[in-house]
Amino acid sequence: MRPAPLLRTLALLVVMCLGAVGPAFAQGLDAGLERFKADSFGDTEAGIAAVAASAAPQGVAILEALADRRLFAGPAGVFYRDKAGQGFDARTGQPATVPADAGMVRLNNRLRNAVQAALGSMTLLSPDPAQRFRAAEAVFRSRDASALATIEAALPKETVPRVRRAFEEARAAIILSTPDAPEAGRIAAAQRIAEAGDSDAISLLRQFSGQTSGGLKAVIDQGIATIEQAQRIRAWAQTLWFGISLGSVLLLAAIGLAITFGVMGVINMAHGEMVMIGAYVTFVVQELFRAHAPHLLDWSLPLAIPLAFATAGLVGVAIERGVIRFLYGRPLETLLATFGISLVLQQAIRTWFGPTNREVSAPSYMAGSFEFIGLQITYGRLWIVLFTLCVFALLLLILKATPLGLQMRAVTQNRRMASAMGIRTRFVDAMTFGLGSGIAGIAGVALSQIDNVSPNLGQSYIIDSFMVVVFGGVGNLWGTLVAAFTLGIANKMLEPFAGAVLGKIIILVLLILFIQKRPRGLFALKGRAIEQ
């Protein structure tokens, strides 16, 4: 045969094939769409199967719309809306207006499972790894036996480790759910599911534990026991992480109080209001960014840190110079005066910003979470833990490597001797109070990301801050660090058994008993002339 007739013959064959396949797709899709019009669960199930079998390009969009209650059927045809609300004709996939007389296609739980199974089968071979992963998860939950051949064909070609594991688990779930499968295959499938170690895996194994016997039942029971043990360990580890997160918050709130209380011996009941001021500075800075530079909103939080430190620090210096310096040596009067100042500051904030909570949004790099060795860790909490440790390290550097830090330590150990050596103790007192207040302002920046910004924000942390300082040892920063994390972890460990309120009461009682035994706390300051 000559080349030209050969080419014409091949072209004719291609056209004939396309002509045969195209109507087949259309007929399958049309049959499924007609079933959706019947408005019965049985017909809807048949329609789901027909749409999935048609392999129509818009099939996935139709079934996703059905699952999300965005599919409508009426005399004029079947239509769906995308997530943005745009209407489409289900038969052609072209934009269209959804008629007013089109009713939403109803679903029940059985049909939802059928939709998920169909979607899983249709997207297992998608070029998008994320879509393949979701499809494999859907097949794992539905255990649709019709998807087994597709999974086995896709497994050798899968190169993404996470997707490959999902494919293997979906394949194992189908095999375990097939009573006619060889027992050796079902045992291997049960072992593979047990390796997943998550809640879906243990639910599936428990479902088949009472339906099997012999070696398969022994493997399933062993897998359940292994997963339960791993879940208990993960639960304790998650609680430990929550305790570390709470400890970082307590440390950030208490570290400034540890400085003022340790150096000056002042019981500052207005310390919580310094935290509140830092949080409101964060709110004001973010509002300014929203109004004038919304595209730079992620930079509002870093800018708020030095501004909160400066604002709270200046307020602290003003309080020390205006009130506290006249009350040294009179702890009761100092306590009452600072308590009055705290009420004044709270009322001032209510007057300026109102009594309601204010919203401080998290920047993009603090949003979301990730999984680490089975633990769910939010980026916001992780940033706060790291930020707290950085503040602690910077404060240690100030105390150890700056003239002000040297003078503060000298005044802490022996105020009279420091004064005799030419140190201006009054100046050191003012700078110390300002430094402690500034750090409390920084704490307010961090707390604005995890708590409500309100006039009462500081009152939530003042008692816990005093507990941390007294437990760790007055004036000892390392003691404050250990005490904050110890109390945070202890609180979270007690909560599952005693509840949040009773857990705090137990911690307080234990702390009182501990102080009776060690009045100076965990790490008491040492020296010949530590003043009482």
C-alpha positions as CSV (number, residue, x, y, z in Angstrom):
1,M,0.0,0.0,0.0
2,R,1.3,3.4,-0.9
3,P,2.1,5.9,1.8
4,A,-0.7,8.3,1.1
5,P,-3.6,5.7,1.2
6,L,-1.9,4.3,4.3
7,L,-2.0,7.7,6.1
8,R,-5.6,8.1,5.0
9,T,-6.5,4.7,6.4
10,L,-4.9,5.4,9.7
11,A,-6.6,8.8,10.0
12,L,-9.9,7.1,9.2
13,L,-9.3,4.6,12.0
14,V,-8.5,7.3,14.5
15,V,-11.6,9.3,13.5
16,M,-13.7,6.1,13.9
17,C,-12.2,5.3,17.3
18,L,-12.8,8.9,18.5
19,G,-16.3,8.8,17.1
20,A,-17.0,5.6,19.0
21,V,-15.5,6.6,22.3
22,G,-16.8,10.2,22.4
23,P,-20.5,9.1,22.2
24,A,-19.8,6.4,24.8
25,F,-18.5,9.0,27.2
26,A,-21.5,11.3,26.4
27,Q,-24.0,8.4,26.8
28,G,-22.6,7.3,30.2
29,L,-22.6,10.9,31.4
30,D,-26.1,11.6,30.1
31,A,-27.4,8.4,31.7
32,G,-25.9,9.4,35.1
33,L,-27.3,13.0,34.8
34,E,-30.8,11.6,34.0
35,R,-30.6,9.5,37.2
36,F,-29.9,12.6,39.2
37,K,-33.2,14.1,38.0
38,A,-35.2,11.3,39.5
39,D,-34.6,12.6,43.1
40,S,-34.3,9.2,44.7
41,F,-31.4,7.8,46.6
42,G,-31.3,4.7,44.5
43,D,-31.2,6.6,41.3
44,T,-28.6,9.0,42.7
45,E,-26.3,6.1,43.5
46,A,-26.7,4.7,40.0
47,G,-26.0,8.2,38.7
48,I,-22.8,8.4,40.7
49,A,-21.6,5.1,39.2
50,A,-22.5,6.2,35.7
51,V,-20.7,9.6,36.0
52,A,-17.6,7.8,37.4
53,A,-17.6,5.2,34.6
54,S,-18.1,7.8,31.9
55,A,-14.6,9.3,32.4
56,A,-16.0,12.6,31.4
57,P,-13.6,15.5,31.9
58,Q,-16.1,17.3,34.2
59,G,-17.0,14.1,36.1
60,V,-14.8,15.0,39.1
61,A,-16.3,18.5,39.3
62,I,-19.8,17.1,39.2
63,L,-19.1,14.6,42.0
64,E,-17.3,17.2,44.1
65,A,-20.3,19.5,43.7
66,L,-22.6,16.7,44.7
67,A,-20.5,16.0,47.9
68,D,-20.6,19.7,48.8
69,R,-24.3,20.2,48.0
70,R,-23.6,22.3,45.0
71,L,-25.3,20.0,42.4
72,F,-28.8,20.9,41.1
73,A,-31.3,19.0,38.9
74,G,-34.4,20.2,37.2
75,P,-36.5,20.0,34.0
76,A,-33.9,22.0,32.1
77,G,-31.0,19.7,33.0
78,V,-28.4,19.2,35.7
79,F,-26.2,22.1,36.8
80,Y,-23.5,22.7,39.4
81,R,-21.8,25.6,41.0
82,D,-18.1,25.9,41.8
83,K,-16.8,27.0,45.2
84,A,-16.9,30.7,44.0
85,G,-20.6,30.4,43.1
86,Q,-20.2,30.3,39.3
87,G,-22.8,28.1,37.6
88,F,-22.0,25.4,35.0
89,D,-24.0,23.0,32.8
90,A,-23.1,19.5,34.0
91,R,-23.5,17.9,30.5
92,T,-21.1,20.3,28.7
93,G,-19.1,21.7,31.5
94,Q,-19.6,25.2,30.1
95,P,-20.6,28.2,32.3
96,A,-24.4,28.5,32.7
97,T,-27.0,30.0,34.9
98,V,-28.6,27.6,37.4
99,P,-32.4,27.7,36.8
100,A,-34.6,28.8,39.7
101,D,-36.6,25.6,39.5
102,A,-33.6,23.3,39.8
103,G,-33.5,21.5,43.2
104,M,-30.4,20.4,45.1
105,V,-29.6,16.7,44.6
106,R,-30.0,15.1,48.1
107,L,-27.5,12.8,49.8
108,N,-27.4,10.4,52.7
109,N,-24.4,8.9,54.5
110,R,-24.3,5.9,52.2
111,L,-24.3,8.1,49.1
112,R,-21.6,10.3,50.6
113,N,-19.4,7.2,50.9
114,A,-20.2,6.3,47.3
115,V,-19.2,9.8,46.1
116,Q,-15.9,9.6,48.0
117,A,-15.2,6.1,46.6
118,A,-15.9,7.3,43.1
119,L,-13.8,10.4,43.4
120,G,-11.0,8.3,44.8
121,S,-11.1,6.0,41.8
122,M,-11.2,8.8,39.3
123,T,-8.3,10.8,40.8
124,L,-5.8,8.0,41.6
125,L,-3.9,8.6,38.4
126,S,-4.0,12.4,38.6
127,P,-0.7,14.2,37.7
128,D,-1.0,16.2,41.0
129,P,0.6,14.3,43.9
130,A,-1.7,16.1,46.4
131,Q,-4.8,14.9,44.5
132,R,-3.5,11.4,44.3
133,F,-2.9,11.4,48.0
134,R,-6.4,12.6,48.8
135,A,-7.8,10.0,46.4
136,A,-5.8,7.2,48.1
137,E,-7.2,8.4,51.5
138,A,-10.7,8.3,50.1
139,V,-10.2,4.8,48.8
140,F,-8.8,3.8,52.3
141,R,-12.0,5.0,53.9
142,S,-14.4,3.6,51.3
143,R,-12.5,0.3,50.7
144,D,-13.9,0.3,47.2
145,A,-12.8,-3.0,45.6
146,S,-13.2,-1.5,42.1
147,A,-10.2,0.7,42.7
148,L,-7.9,-2.2,43.5
149,A,-6.7,-2.7,39.9
150,T,-6.1,1.0,39.5
151,I,-4.0,1.2,42.7
152,E,-2.0,-1.9,41.8
153,A,-1.3,-0.4,38.4
154,A,-0.2,2.9,39.9
155,L,1.9,1.6,42.7
156,P,5.0,0.6,40.7
157,K,5.1,4.0,39.0
158,E,4.6,6.1,42.2
159,T,7.7,8.0,43.2
160,V,6.4,10.3,46.0
161,P,7.0,8.4,49.3
162,R,3.9,9.9,51.1
163,V,1.6,9.1,48.2
164,R,3.1,5.6,47.9
165,R,2.4,4.9,51.6
166,A,-1.2,6.1,51.1
167,F,-1.5,3.8,48.1
168,E,-0.2,0.8,50.0
169,E,-2.5,1.5,52.9
170,A,-5.5,1.8,50.6
171,R,-4.6,-1.5,48.9
172,A,-4.2,-3.2,52.2
173,A,-7.6,-1.9,53.4
174,I,-9.3,-3.3,50.3
175,I,-7.6,-6.7,50.7
176,L,-8.4,-6.9,54.4
177,S,-12.1,-6.1,53.5
178,T,-12.3,-8.8,50.9
179,P,-13.5,-12.1,52.6
180,D,-12.5,-14.2,49.6
181,A,-8.9,-13.0,49.6
182,P,-6.2,-15.5,50.7
183,E,-5.6,-15.5,54.4
184,A,-1.9,-14.8,54.0
185,G,-2.7,-11.7,51.9
186,R,-5.2,-10.5,54.5
187,I,-2.6,-11.1,57.3
188,A,-0.1,-9.0,55.4
189,A,-2.7,-6.4,54.8
190,A,-3.5,-6.2,58.5
191,Q,0.2,-5.8,59.3
192,R,0.6,-3.0,56.8
193,I,-2.5,-1.2,58.2
194,A,-1.1,-1.6,61.8
195,E,2.2,0.1,60.6
196,A,0.2,3.2,59.7
197,G,-0.6,3.6,63.5
198,D,-3.2,6.3,63.2
199,S,-6.9,6.5,64.3
200,D,-8.2,5.5,60.9
201,A,-6.0,2.3,61.0
202,I,-7.1,1.3,64.5
203,S,-10.8,1.9,63.6
204,L,-10.5,-0.4,60.6
205,L,-8.7,-3.1,62.6
206,R,-11.3,-3.0,65.4
207,Q,-14.0,-3.4,62.8
208,F,-12.6,-6.7,61.6
209,S,-11.4,-7.9,65.0
210,G,-14.7,-9.5,65.9
211,Q,-15.3,-10.9,62.4
212,T,-12.1,-13.0,62.1
213,S,-10.4,-15.9,63.8
214,G,-7.2,-17.8,63.9
215,G,-3.9,-16.2,62.8
216,L,-5.6,-13.2,61.2
217,K,-7.4,-12.3,64.4
218,A,-4.1,-12.7,66.4
219,V,-2.4,-10.3,63.9
220,I,-5.3,-7.8,64.1
221,D,-5.4,-7.8,67.9
222,Q,-1.6,-7.4,68.1
223,G,-1.8,-4.5,65.7
224,I,-4.6,-2.9,67.8
225,A,-2.5,-3.2,71.0
226,T,0.6,-1.8,69.2
227,I,-1.4,1.2,67.9
228,E,-3.0,1.9,71.3
229,Q,0.4,1.9,73.0
230,A,1.8,4.2,70.4
231,Q,-1.2,6.5,70.8
232,R,-0.7,6.6,74.6
233,I,2.9,7.6,74.1
234,R,1.9,10.3,71.5
235,A,-0.8,11.6,73.9
236,W,1.8,12.0,76.6
237,A,4.2,13.7,74.2
238,Q,1.5,16.0,73.0
239,T,0.6,16.9,76.6
240,L,4.3,17.6,77.2
241,W,4.5,19.9,74.2
242,F,1.4,21.8,75.5
243,G,3.1,22.1,78.9
244,I,6.3,23.5,77.2
245,S,4.1,25.9,75.3
246,L,2.3,27.0,78.5
247,G,5.6,27.2,80.3
248,S,7.0,29.6,77.6
249,V,4.0,31.9,78.1
250,L,4.5,31.8,81.9
251,L,8.2,32.5,81.5
252,L,7.6,35.4,79.2
253,A,5.1,36.9,81.5
254,A,7.1,36.3,84.7
255,I,10.7,37.1,83.6
256,G,10.2,40.9,83.9
257,L,8.7,40.5,87.4
258,A,11.6,38.3,88.4
259,I,13.9,41.3,87.7
260,T,12.0,43.9,89.5
261,F,11.0,41.7,92.4
262,G,14.5,40.3,92.8
263,V,16.5,43.5,92.5
264,M,14.1,46.0,94.1
265,G,12.0,43.8,96.4
266,V,8.9,45.5,95.0
267,I,5.6,43.6,94.8
268,N,4.4,45.1,91.6
269,M,0.7,44.4,91.1
270,A,0.7,46.5,88.0
271,H,3.0,44.1,86.2
272,G,0.1,42.5,84.3
273,E,-0.9,45.9,83.0
274,M,2.5,46.2,81.4
275,V,1.7,43.0,79.5
276,M,-1.7,44.5,78.6
277,I,0.0,47.7,77.3
278,G,2.3,45.6,75.0
279,A,-0.7,43.8,73.6
280,Y,-2.5,47.1,72.8
281,V,0.6,48.5,71.2
282,T,0.6,45.5,68.9
283,F,-3.1,46.2,68.1
284,V,-2.4,49.8,67.3
285,V,0.6,49.0,65.1
286,Q,-1.4,46.4,63.2
287,E,-4.3,48.8,62.7
288,L,-1.9,51.4,61.3
289,F,-0.5,48.8,58.9
290,R,-4.1,47.8,57.8
291,A,-5.0,51.4,57.1
292,H,-1.8,52.6,55.3
293,A,0.2,49.5,54.2
294,P,-2.0,46.4,54.1
295,H,0.5,44.6,51.9
296,L,3.1,44.8,54.7
297,L,0.8,43.5,57.4
298,D,3.2,40.6,58.2
299,W,5.8,43.1,59.3
300,S,3.5,44.7,61.9
301,L,4.4,42.1,64.6
302,P,8.2,42.5,64.3
303,L,7.8,46.3,64.4
304,A,5.5,46.0,67.4
305,I,8.2,44.3,69.5
306,P,10.6,47.3,70.0
307,L,7.6,49.7,70.2
308,A,5.9,47.6,73.0
309,F,9.2,47.4,74.9
310,A,9.8,51.1,74.7
311,T,6.2,52.0,75.6
312,A,5.8,49.7,78.5
313,G,9.4,50.5,79.7
314,L,8.7,54.2,79.8
315,V,5.4,53.6,81.7
316,G,7.4,51.5,84.1
317,V,10.0,54.2,84.7
318,A,7.3,56.8,85.2
319,I,5.6,54.6,87.8
320,E,8.9,54.0,89.6
321,R,9.9,57.7,89.6
322,G,6.4,59.0,90.4
323,V,5.2,56.5,93.0
324,I,7.4,53.6,94.0
325,R,10.6,55.5,94.9
326,F,8.7,57.1,97.8
327,L,7.6,53.7,99.2
328,Y,10.8,51.6,99.4
329,G,10.9,49.6,102.6
330,R,7.2,49.6,102.9
331,P,6.0,46.5,101.1
332,L,2.3,46.7,102.1
333,E,2.0,50.3,100.8
334,T,3.8,49.4,97.6
335,L,1.5,46.5,97.0
336,L,-1.6,48.7,97.5
337,A,-0.2,51.6,95.4
338,T,0.7,49.3,92.4
339,F,-2.7,47.6,92.7
340,G,-4.3,51.1,92.5
341,I,-2.1,51.9,89.5
342,S,-3.3,48.7,87.8
343,L,-6.9,49.7,88.2
344,V,-6.1,53.2,86.8
345,L,-4.4,51.7,83.7
346,Q,-7.2,49.2,83.1
347,Q,-9.8,52.0,83.2
348,A,-7.6,54.2,80.9
349,I,-7.5,51.4,78.3
350,R,-11.3,50.9,78.6
351,T,-11.7,54.7,78.0
352,W,-9.5,54.8,75.0
353,F,-10.2,51.4,73.3
354,G,-13.5,50.3,74.9
355,P,-14.2,47.3,77.1
356,T,-14.6,44.7,74.2
357,N,-11.9,42.4,73.0
358,R,-9.7,43.6,70.1
359,E,-8.5,41.4,67.3
360,V,-4.9,41.0,66.5
361,S,-4.4,38.7,63.5
362,A,-1.5,36.3,63.1
363,P,1.0,36.9,60.3
364,S,1.1,34.4,57.6
365,Y,4.3,32.7,58.9
366,M,2.6,32.0,62.3
367,A,-0.6,30.5,60.7
368,G,-1.2,26.8,60.3
369,S,0.4,23.7,61.8
370,F,2.6,20.8,60.9
371,E,3.0,17.2,62.2
372,F,6.3,16.1,63.8
373,I,6.8,12.5,64.9
374,G,3.0,12.2,65.3
375,L,2.6,15.5,67.2
376,Q,0.5,18.3,66.0
377,I,2.5,21.6,66.4
378,T,1.1,25.0,65.5
379,Y,3.5,27.5,64.1
380,G,2.2,30.2,66.4
381,R,3.0,28.3,69.6
382,L,6.4,27.2,68.1
383,W,7.3,30.8,67.3
384,I,6.4,31.9,70.9
385,V,8.6,29.2,72.4
386,L,11.5,30.2,70.3
387,F,10.9,33.9,70.9
388,T,10.7,33.3,74.7
389,L,14.1,31.5,74.6
390,C,15.6,34.3,72.6
391,V,14.3,37.0,75.0
392,F,15.7,34.9,77.9
393,A,19.1,34.6,76.3
394,L,19.2,38.3,75.5
395,L,18.3,39.2,79.0
396,L,21.1,37.0,80.3
397,L,23.5,38.7,78.0
398,I,22.4,42.1,79.3
399,L,22.9,41.0,82.9
400,K,26.3,39.4,82.3
401,A,27.9,41.6,79.7
402,T,26.8,45.2,80.2
403,P,27.6,47.8,82.8
404,L,23.9,48.1,83.7
405,G,23.7,44.4,84.2
406,L,26.8,44.4,86.5
407,Q,25.3,47.2,88.5
408,M,21.9,45.4,88.8
409,R,23.6,42.3,90.1
410,A,25.6,44.4,92.6
411,V,22.5,46.1,93.9
412,T,20.8,42.7,94.1
413,Q,23.5,41.2,96.3
414,N,24.2,44.2,98.5
415,R,22.5,47.5,98.0
416,R,24.4,49.4,100.7
417,M,27.8,48.2,99.5
418,A,26.9,49.0,95.9
419,S,25.9,52.5,96.9
420,A,29.2,52.9,98.9
421,M,31.1,51.9,95.7
422,G,29.6,54.8,93.8
423,I,26.7,53.0,92.0
424,R,23.6,55.2,91.7
425,T,21.1,52.7,93.2
426,R,18.2,55.0,92.5
427,F,19.1,55.1,88.8
428,V,19.6,51.4,88.8
429,D,16.1,50.9,90.4
430,A,14.5,53.1,87.7
431,M,16.3,51.3,84.8
432,T,15.5,47.9,86.4
433,F,11.9,48.7,86.7
434,G,11.8,50.0,83.2
435,L,13.6,46.9,81.9
436,G,11.2,44.6,83.7
437,S,8.2,46.5,82.4
438,G,9.6,46.6,78.9
439,I,10.0,42.8,78.9
440,A,6.4,42.5,80.1
441,G,5.4,44.6,77.1
442,I,7.2,42.2,74.8
443,A,5.2,39.4,76.5
444,G,2.1,41.3,75.6
445,V,3.1,41.1,71.9
446,A,3.4,37.4,72.1
447,L,0.2,36.9,74.2
448,S,-1.8,38.9,71.6
449,Q,-1.4,35.9,69.3
450,I,-2.9,33.4,71.7
451,D,-5.2,35.3,73.9
452,N,-7.9,38.0,73.8
453,V,-6.5,41.6,73.8
454,S,-8.7,43.2,76.5
455,P,-8.3,45.5,79.5
456,N,-8.2,42.3,81.7
457,L,-5.4,40.6,79.8
458,G,-2.8,41.1,82.4
459,Q,-4.9,39.9,85.3
460,S,-4.9,36.4,83.8
461,Y,-1.2,36.1,84.3
462,I,-0.2,38.2,87.3
463,I,-0.9,35.4,89.9
464,D,0.9,32.8,87.8
465,S,3.8,35.1,87.3
466,F,4.2,35.5,91.1
467,M,4.0,31.8,91.5
468,V,6.7,31.2,89.0
469,V,9.0,33.8,90.6
470,V,8.5,32.6,94.1
471,F,8.9,28.9,93.1
472,G,12.0,29.5,91.1
473,G,13.8,31.7,93.6
474,V,13.4,35.4,93.9
475,G,15.9,37.2,91.6
476,N,17.2,34.1,89.9
477,L,16.6,34.0,86.2
478,W,17.5,30.3,85.8
479,G,15.2,29.5,88.6
480,T,12.4,31.4,86.8
481,L,13.1,29.4,83.6
482,V,12.9,26.0,85.4
483,A,9.9,27.1,87.5
484,A,7.9,28.3,84.4
485,F,8.4,25.1,82.5
486,T,7.8,22.9,85.5
487,L,4.6,24.6,86.4
488,G,3.4,24.7,82.8
489,I,4.1,20.9,82.3
490,A,2.6,20.1,85.7
491,N,-0.6,22.0,84.8
492,K,-1.1,20.2,81.5
493,M,-0.3,16.8,83.0
494,L,-3.0,17.3,85.7
495,E,-5.7,18.7,83.4
496,P,-6.7,15.3,81.9
497,F,-7.3,13.8,85.3
498,A,-8.4,16.8,87.5
499,G,-9.6,19.4,85.1
500,A,-8.2,22.9,84.5
501,V,-9.6,24.5,87.7
502,L,-8.9,21.7,90.1
503,G,-5.5,21.2,88.5
504,K,-4.5,24.8,89.3
505,I,-5.7,24.4,92.9
506,I,-3.6,21.3,93.3
507,I,-0.6,23.1,91.9
508,L,-1.1,26.0,94.3
509,V,-1.4,23.7,97.3
510,L,1.7,21.8,96.3
511,L,3.5,25.1,95.8
512,I,2.5,26.4,99.3
513,L,3.8,23.1,100.8
514,F,7.0,23.5,98.9
515,I,7.5,27.1,100.0
516,Q,7.0,26.0,103.6
517,K,10.0,23.6,103.1
518,R,12.1,25.9,101.0
519,P,11.1,29.6,101.5
520,R,13.8,30.9,99.1
521,G,12.5,28.7,96.2
522,L,14.3,26.2,94.0
523,F,17.4,28.4,93.3
524,A,18.0,30.9,96.1
525,L,20.4,33.7,95.6
526,K,23.7,33.1,97.5
527,G,26.1,35.6,99.0
528,R,27.3,37.0,102.3
529,A,25.0,39.9,102.3
530,I,21.8,38.9,100.6
531,E,19.3,41.3,102.2
532,Q,16.3,39.8,103.9
